[in-house]
Structure formats: C-alpha cells, structure tokens
Amino acid sequence: MLDKLKKSLEDAPVIQKESGGQIYNYFIHPISDGIPKTDPAILEEIADYIFSVQKNDYDKIVTVEAMGIPIATALSLKARRPVTIIRKRKYGLLGEIELSQSTGYSKGSLFINGLQKGDHVLIVDDVISTGGTMLPLLETLKEMAVDIAGVYCVIERGDGATDIKKKTGTDVTVLVSIDVSEKGVTVTGGVK
C-alpha cells in the first residue's frame, strides 16, 4: 500500500540547510516541495487511499497553501467536494479569520476564508513535523464550530501528530513516517 509514495521518498535527495544557526538535513520531494516534478500516479495513490478509508461525511476539503493544494485537488476530483485553501495572504473579505503559525522553518499568519460554523471538513496536508501549522488551525476551526471529520498528513517527520493528539485529542492520520539523515530518507512507518 502506498508503494509509489514510499519508493519515491526513499529515492528523495537530501541536502543540508541552515535555520537559526542550526544545520539540518532536508529532504526534497515532489509532495513536500513540488520539485523536481509531481508524478500524477503518486497523487492518485494518495487520493485513492484517503478516499478509500475516510467516510464521505464532509462537505469541504481544507488544506494550507501551498503544497497541500495538489493533494486536496486530487482528492476533490475523486470525492466531488470543493476545496478551501487556508492562505498566507490577507484578503480582507468579510468573516476572514487570522491565525498565527510557527513551523520548524518559519513563522507567519494564515487566513481562513470560506468556512463557517457547522461546516463539516476534511483536512489534508503534505507534511507534519512539529505541528506548528496544524495545531493553531485545528484550534481555530474548533473555535469557529467547524466540525472536523478527519485530518490526513501524507508525510510525518517528527512528533507533530503525536503532540496534536495529546494537546487536542484529534487524531492525525499519517500515511508515511520518515527519518531523514545525511545518508537519505528512511520510511519508518505509516498506515498499513
């Protein structure tokens, strides 16, 4: 299951990056970075899996820009549900909600438009590491009285999914867990 995704992760190049004076190993993959090219067979495999295990009990698919968009779009076509994108840019629309996020790589604001009390949503995203984006998103949606039918992250690197479960009680379904070292990417777990 998810063999194309797993193989592509194991073949992903790893580079060293710097953030805040710290050097870390960073994997480059089409699902998380959009380069070198996104294989439609992998997007289809991801969408097929989520569609096969998730009840059809949601009205909208929600994702955070930018790399969640291809995943949400592939699932949208299969599930016939619209996509709402949480943006990094303020639009000033009536009812727009701002939230702060802090990842292992950046800090900033996100803006929610097009969601309201009583919506039933399915959240999909590309990667969860620290949970610094997902946690404030989940907290804000709960404050808005938006019903969360499920949360899926394609790749987990770190303890973000576990931390979110502890802090919010929300399960994050991770398709593939990985470790990244200077030697490459190792698939360590995920859905069976």
N, C-alpha and C positions, 0 to 999 in steps of 0.2 A: 504494500500500500504506500502511495506517495513515493514510489521508487524514482521517478524522474526528478522530483524535487530533491530527494536525498542525494542522489548521484551528482546533481548539479552543485549542491552545497559542498560535497566532498572535493569537487574539482575547482572550487572557487579560489581565486588568488587571494593572498593575504599580504597587506602592506603595513608598514608602521606609520602611525600618525601621532601627532602631539596635541595635547589639550591641557591647558593649565600647568605646563611644565612637566607633564607626565607623558611618557611614550606608551602606546598601547597597540596591540595587534588588531587590525581592522579588516574584515572580510569584504570583498567586493562581489556582489551578486545581483543579477537582474531583478529579483523580487525586492531587495532592500535598496538598491541604488539605480536601477533602470539601465545599467550598463553591464556588459558590452551590448547585449540585445536581450529582449524578453521573449522567451520561447512560448508561443501560444499553447503548446502542449502542456507546459508546466502550469500556466494559468488555468487551463481547462481541468487539469488534475486537481488543483486546489479547489476550484469552484465545485467540481463534481463531488469531492469529499465532503465539503461543508454542506452542500445541498442534500447529500445522502444521509447525513446524521442529524441535521437540525430540523426540528418540526417547522412546518410552514406557518408559524404563529407570530409573524412580524409583518408590519406594514411598510417599513423602510429599512434600507441598509445604510449604516452610518460608518464613515471612515474619516481619518485625519489625512489631510494632504501631506505629502504628495504621493508616497509610494503605496499607500493603501488604495489609491484610486484604481489602478489596473485590476486588483483583486476584487474590489467592490463591483466594478463594471462587469467582470466576467460572471460573478455571482448574480448580479442584477439581470443579465440576459437569460440566465438559466431559471431563476426564481420568479422572473417577471415582477420585480419590485423596484421602486425608484431608489436612487442613491442620494443621500445627503452628505455633503463634504464639509467637515469642520475645517475652516480656513485659517491661515496665518495672517490674513489681512482683514482689517476692519472695513465694513461696507456701510455701516450706519443705517441699516434697514430697521424698521420698526420691530421691536422684540429681540433684537440681536443681543446675545449673551457673550460676555468676555470671560475667559478663564486663563489662568497662568499655568504654564507647563515648564518643567525642567528635566531635561534628559541628561544622559551622561556626556552629551556633546554640546548642548545649547540650552538657553533659557529664552522664553518669549511668551507671547499671548496667542491664544486661539480664539476664534469667533464662531459661535453657533448661530446659524440662521436656518429657518425652515423646520424646526422641531417645536412641538408644543405639548402641553400636559395631555396625557392619555395616549400619546403615540406609542406604538409597540415596535421596538427597533432591534436589529441585529447589528452588532459592531464587529467590523473586521479591520485588521491592520497587518502590516508586513512584519514588523519586529517588535518584540518586547524585551527590554533589557532591565532597566531599573524600575519601570512602571511609572516614570515621571510624566508621561503624557497620558497614559490610560487612567491612572488614579484620579487626577483632577477632572478628567472627562466623565468618569463614572459618577463621581460625587456631584458634579454639576447636573448631569442628567437626572439623578435621583432627586435633587432639589427641585428640578423642573417638573417632577412627577411623570417623567418619561419611563415607560416600562421597558426593561432590558431583557429581551428574550434569550440572548446569548452573546458571548464575546469569544472571538476567534483571532488568534495571532498565528501567523504562518511560522515564524521563526522565533525561538526563545534563546537568548544569550544572557544568562544571568538569572536572578531570582525574582524578577518583576511579577510573574504570575503568582508565585507563592506569596509574595508580600501583599499583593492586591487581595488575595483570598483572606489573609489574616486581617487586613485593615477594613475590608468592605463586606466580606462574606460572598463576594461574587467570584464564580469560577471563570477562569480564563482557559479556554481550550487551546493548547499549543499543538500545532501539527508536527513540528520537528524542533527538538532541543539540540543545541550545538555548543561545543567548546572551540575556541579559536586560539591557536598558538602560532609562533613563527614558523612552525612546520606545516600548518594548514588548518582546515576545518575538520572537526570530528563530530559526526552525528552521535549524540549520547542518549537520545530518547525521543519521545513523541507519541502520537496516537498509534494504536495497534490495529 
